[in-house]
Amino acid sequence: MTLRFLSGVCLTLLLCLSGTAMAAEAKAPAAKLTPSIDDPVIAVLDVQQVLRRAAAAKGIRLAMEARRKAFEAEIAAERQQIRDEELQLRKQSTILSPEASNEKRRLLENRMSDFRRKAEQRRGILNRAFTSATRVLRKEMATVLAELMKERKITLTLARKAVLVFDQRLSVTEDVLKRLDKRLPTVKVDFKRSTAN
């Protein structure tokens, strides 16, 4: 019942809009040479596709993957070292005094806390570096899009994910991608500056 109601509302809305459009067409001059706000020029941009396919985006992903692997190797080595110390403490617990055993246990627990904190900091470094590099890429993409809109007198650009169906001729994704690759082939992923943030 709700679906029928919504269908009826949509049909009524479409009829009203088409009637308004026909009335506007009848009043409009026969030939308009330049678009105005009354005649918007619309484009569609697949932002996610640009962020996936751009040369700079691929470079960011490669840098992130390399640093992530390096961090994982460091973390794995430290984790193994802590496990070895824990195993050694278990073996020594029979020959150590309770005070000495407790002290070594406390030191090991502190070391484990430091290890967890360091692992979390490394994840933060990766996240901040990625966010910072992607921000540079997005800013340049917006600049390229603005220039393209000005050249083609586009009045409105919609994100692809906000549009259900559209004519592919409205898409500016490939043009933005080509210009972006030419203007910004790489983005430096700054892991050092990320540690200060």
C-alpha positions as CSV (number, residue, x, y, z in Angstrom):
1,M,0.0,0.0,0.0
2,T,2.9,2.4,0.8
3,L,4.6,1.5,-2.5
4,R,1.4,2.4,-4.4
5,F,1.1,5.7,-2.5
6,L,4.8,6.5,-3.3
7,S,4.3,5.6,-6.9
8,G,1.3,7.8,-7.2
9,V,3.2,10.7,-5.5
10,C,6.1,10.2,-7.9
11,L,3.8,10.1,-10.9
12,T,2.0,13.3,-9.8
13,L,5.3,15.0,-9.2
14,L,6.6,14.0,-12.7
15,L,3.5,15.2,-14.3
16,C,3.7,18.6,-12.5
17,L,7.3,19.0,-13.4
18,S,6.8,18.0,-17.1
19,G,3.9,20.5,-17.3
20,T,6.0,23.2,-15.7
21,A,8.9,22.4,-18.1
22,M,6.5,22.5,-21.2
23,A,5.1,25.9,-20.0
24,A,8.6,27.2,-19.5
25,E,9.6,26.0,-23.0
26,A,6.6,27.8,-24.5
27,K,7.6,31.0,-22.9
28,A,11.4,30.6,-23.7
29,P,12.9,32.3,-26.7
30,A,13.4,30.0,-29.7
31,A,17.2,29.8,-29.5
32,K,19.5,30.4,-26.6
33,L,23.2,30.5,-27.4
34,T,24.7,30.7,-23.9
35,P,23.6,28.6,-21.0
36,S,22.3,30.4,-17.9
37,I,21.0,29.3,-14.5
38,D,17.8,28.5,-16.2
39,D,19.7,26.1,-18.5
40,P,22.2,24.4,-16.2
41,V,25.0,22.4,-17.7
42,I,25.4,19.3,-15.6
43,A,28.4,16.9,-15.3
44,V,29.0,13.8,-13.3
45,L,32.3,12.8,-11.6
46,D,33.1,9.4,-10.2
47,V,35.3,10.6,-7.3
48,Q,36.1,7.1,-6.1
49,Q,37.2,6.0,-9.5
50,V,39.6,9.0,-9.8
51,L,41.0,8.3,-6.3
52,R,41.5,4.7,-7.2
53,R,43.0,5.1,-10.7
54,A,45.0,8.3,-10.5
55,A,48.8,7.8,-10.7
56,A,49.3,9.7,-7.5
57,A,46.8,7.6,-5.7
58,K,48.6,4.4,-6.8
59,G,51.9,5.9,-5.6
60,I,50.3,6.7,-2.2
61,R,49.0,3.1,-1.9
62,L,52.5,1.7,-2.8
63,A,54.2,3.9,-0.2
64,M,51.6,3.0,2.5
65,E,52.0,-0.7,1.8
66,A,55.8,-0.6,2.0
67,R,55.7,1.3,5.3
68,R,53.0,-0.9,6.7
69,K,55.1,-4.0,5.9
70,A,58.1,-2.4,7.5
71,F,56.1,-1.6,10.7
72,E,54.6,-5.1,10.8
73,A,58.1,-6.6,10.6
74,E,59.3,-4.4,13.5
75,I,56.3,-5.2,15.5
76,A,56.6,-9.0,14.9
77,A,60.3,-8.9,16.0
78,E,59.4,-7.0,19.2
79,R,56.5,-9.4,19.9
80,Q,58.7,-12.4,19.5
81,Q,61.3,-10.8,21.8
82,I,58.6,-10.3,24.5
83,R,57.4,-13.9,24.1
84,D,61.0,-15.2,24.5
85,E,61.4,-13.1,27.7
86,E,58.1,-14.4,29.0
87,L,59.1,-18.0,28.4
88,Q,62.5,-17.4,30.1
89,L,60.7,-15.9,33.1
90,R,58.5,-19.0,33.4
91,K,61.5,-21.2,33.4
92,Q,63.3,-19.0,36.0
93,S,60.2,-18.7,38.2
94,T,61.1,-22.0,40.0
95,I,64.6,-20.8,40.9
96,L,64.0,-17.1,41.5
97,S,62.7,-15.7,44.8
98,P,59.1,-14.5,44.8
99,E,60.3,-10.8,45.0
100,A,62.7,-11.2,42.1
101,S,60.0,-13.1,40.1
102,N,57.4,-10.4,40.8
103,E,59.9,-7.7,39.8
104,K,60.7,-9.4,36.5
105,R,57.0,-9.9,35.9
106,R,56.3,-6.2,36.5
107,L,59.1,-5.2,34.1
108,L,57.8,-7.6,31.4
109,E,54.2,-6.2,31.8
110,N,55.6,-2.6,31.4
111,R,57.4,-3.8,28.3
112,M,54.2,-5.2,26.9
113,S,52.3,-2.0,27.6
114,D,55.0,0.0,25.9
115,F,54.9,-2.4,22.9
116,R,51.1,-2.0,22.6
117,R,51.4,1.8,22.8
118,K,54.2,1.8,20.2
119,A,52.1,-0.4,17.8
120,E,49.1,2.0,18.2
121,Q,51.4,5.0,17.5
122,R,52.6,3.3,14.3
123,R,49.0,2.8,13.2
124,G,48.4,6.4,13.9
125,I,51.4,7.4,11.8
126,L,50.1,5.4,8.9
127,N,46.6,6.8,9.2
128,R,47.8,10.4,9.4
129,A,50.2,10.0,6.5
130,F,47.5,8.5,4.3
131,T,45.0,11.2,5.3
132,S,47.5,14.0,4.6
133,A,48.6,12.6,1.2
134,T,45.0,11.9,0.1
135,R,44.0,15.5,1.2
136,V,46.6,16.8,-1.3
137,L,45.2,14.6,-4.0
138,R,41.6,15.6,-3.4
139,K,42.5,19.3,-3.3
140,E,44.2,19.0,-6.7
141,M,41.3,17.1,-8.1
142,A,39.0,19.9,-7.0
143,T,41.2,22.4,-8.7
144,V,41.3,20.4,-11.9
145,L,37.5,20.0,-11.8
146,A,36.9,23.7,-11.2
147,E,39.1,24.6,-14.3
148,L,37.2,22.0,-16.4
149,M,33.9,23.4,-15.2
150,K,35.0,26.9,-16.1
151,E,36.2,25.9,-19.6
152,R,33.1,23.9,-20.4
153,K,30.7,26.3,-18.7
154,I,29.5,23.5,-16.4
155,T,27.2,24.9,-13.7
156,L,26.8,21.8,-11.6
157,T,28.9,18.6,-11.1
158,L,27.4,15.7,-9.2
159,A,29.2,12.9,-7.5
160,R,28.6,9.6,-9.3
161,K,27.4,7.9,-6.1
162,A,24.6,10.5,-5.8
163,V,23.3,9.8,-9.3
164,L,21.2,6.7,-10.1
165,V,21.2,6.7,-13.9
166,F,22.8,9.2,-16.3
167,D,23.9,9.6,-19.9
168,Q,27.6,8.8,-20.0
169,R,28.3,11.9,-22.1
170,L,27.8,13.9,-18.8
171,S,30.8,12.1,-17.2
172,V,33.9,14.2,-16.8
173,T,35.8,11.4,-14.9
174,E,38.2,10.5,-17.6
175,D,39.0,14.1,-18.4
176,V,39.6,14.9,-14.7
177,L,41.8,11.8,-14.4
178,K,44.0,12.7,-17.4
179,R,44.5,16.2,-16.2
180,L,45.1,15.2,-12.7
181,D,47.8,12.6,-13.8
182,K,49.5,15.3,-15.8
183,R,49.4,17.9,-13.1
184,L,50.1,15.7,-10.1
185,P,51.7,12.4,-11.1
186,T,53.0,11.8,-7.5
187,V,52.2,12.8,-3.9
188,K,54.9,12.6,-1.3
189,V,53.7,10.5,1.7
190,D,55.3,12.2,4.6
191,F,55.6,9.7,7.5
192,K,58.0,11.9,9.5
193,R,55.7,14.9,9.6
194,S,52.9,12.6,10.6
195,T,54.6,11.7,13.8
196,A,54.5,15.3,15.0
197,N,50.7,15.6,14.5
